[in-house]
Amino acid sequence: MHLKQSSLIALMALGSIAMWVLNPLLWLWLTSHLQSSAGQAQMGPYVLLLAGVVLTAVALAKGLAAVNRRYGRLLGRDPVVRIIVPWRRSLRDARHGGGEDAARAAVSVLDVVMVVSVLAALLAFVIWYLLVDPTPPNVGGPGPSKD
């Protein structure tokens, strides 16, 4: 039972990484091959890139939601983690000792996995940006190199 739960969580983690990292890289790779064969830059590959990334992200999100529902059925309940957010807590209810359950927001396992994957993707981008030379090519302007 724990193996199935762990494997579904791992599948959600892989799917979220695929959504934020592999999906854009796939479409950048694909459209770069279309662009290089065309010679001069055209708008078509850019539109294909944008549409492809968005549509693939929607498909991956639907797949992740299905895995999350499967995880919930496996547990026999909604796959949520309870947290209390300060802006949903009523000061009046806190004074009277009530409303604790009403101030709780449900957070699914998929929500936690997605937030962690976005943070990991941002951290990877920052590390990449700091380690790779951040100076763009042709800083001196278009045309041949003046070296």
Secondary structure, DSSP 8 states (H G I E B T S, - for coil): -HHHHHHHHHHHHHHHHIIIIIHHHHHHHHHHHHHHHHSS--SHHHHHHHHHHHHHHHHHHHHHHHHHHHHHHHHTS--EEEEE-GGG--HHHHHHT--TTTTEEEEEHHHHHHHHHHHHHHHHHHHHHHHS--S-S-TT-SSS---
